[in-house]
């Protein structure tokens, strides 16, 4: 079974600075999808960024980018120019590309605090 | 357009009672998922629906938990004889059911407290 590990329960960053959240995963599959979700105090899960394992190029969405290292099974999230609104729980998630189930496997999350 | 909605937003119940949690997916989404988020934990998969059938129900923790989906739309998660360890936020998500990423869109969740 696949597992996702987020080794940083909490992180903090100064407003306008850059922060990197770590995520590693374990799988024997060769094709899969990886996601970062943001969960503010409202509980609403919001997709931040996504990556397919077969794509070599790292995904980027505005201030958010990933460093995907397939061989190392690492998928870190970089937030540039951090804003107060970025404060939230961040979850890394894995989904198999093979049929049967579309379920997401989540890490336990990293709580990000943004200091003014 | 409307997102995924869940009701109730909060539910407090007594140990041993049955509860029903409802999820309304985004219109046209054929896939629906239930997850559970316990305090300080990540999201734990419970069940996945494609249409009205559940190809994967491997995450249901016990036979006290069941779910159904009718008309390819609304889903109900039922917990019978609730226990204190059932206290958690129950999140529902839906997706188009196909495509490369098949992105899951989440509802705001139902916070269940079992006294």
Interface residues (C-beta under 8 A of the other chain):
Chain A: X4 X6 X33 X37 X42 X43 X44 X45 X46 X47 X50 X52 X91 X93 X95 X100 X101 X102 X103 X104 X105 X106 X107 X108 X109
Chain B: X31 X33 X35 X40 X41 X42 X43 X44 X45 X48 X50 X55 X56 X58 X59 X89 X91 X93 X95 X97 X100 X101 X102 X103 X104 X105 X106 X107 X108 X109 X111
